[in-house]
Amino acid sequence: MIESMLIEASPARQEEAVRLLAAVADPVRWRLVAALAGRGTCCVCDLQPISGVASNVLSYHLKVLREAGLVTAERR
């Protein structure tokens, strides 16, 4: 199904799909996206145990997801 969607899609849509898939291909980022999909908005401190990585590495993974447009952030 996904293959036919990519084959029939315009080159721009194919590129966007590949970019999004690359963003979630990492196991840490996949866990983060899955957790956020189930919880909605949450604090980074709540994501720390889910990520299983150090805080600086977690920040990097969240940055990748933000740049891909998959998550948003706000400072409090």
Secondary structure in CASP SS format (residue, H / E / C, confidence):
PFRMAT SS
TARGET T0000
AUTHOR 0000-0000-0000
METHOD secondary structure of the structure
MODEL  1
M C 1.00
I H 1.00
E H 1.00
S H 1.00
M H 1.00
L H 1.00
I H 1.00
E H 1.00
A C 1.00
S C 1.00
P H 1.00
A H 1.00
R H 1.00
Q H 1.00
E H 1.00
E H 1.00
A H 1.00
V H 1.00
R H 1.00
L H 1.00
L H 1.00
A H 1.00
A H 1.00
V H 1.00
A C 1.00
D C 1.00
P H 1.00
V H 1.00
R H 1.00
W H 1.00
R H 1.00
L H 1.00
V H 1.00
A H 1.00
A H 1.00
L H 1.00
A H 1.00
G H 1.00
R H 1.00
G C 1.00
T C 1.00
C C 1.00
C C 1.00
V H 1.00
C H 1.00
D H 1.00
L H 1.00
Q H 1.00
P H 1.00
I H 1.00
S H 1.00
G C 1.00
V C 1.00
A C 1.00
S H 1.00
N H 1.00
V H 1.00
L H 1.00
S H 1.00
Y H 1.00
H H 1.00
L H 1.00
K H 1.00
V H 1.00
L H 1.00
R H 1.00
E H 1.00
A C 1.00
G C 1.00
L C 1.00
V C 1.00
T C 1.00
A C 1.00
E C 1.00
R C 1.00
R C 1.00
END
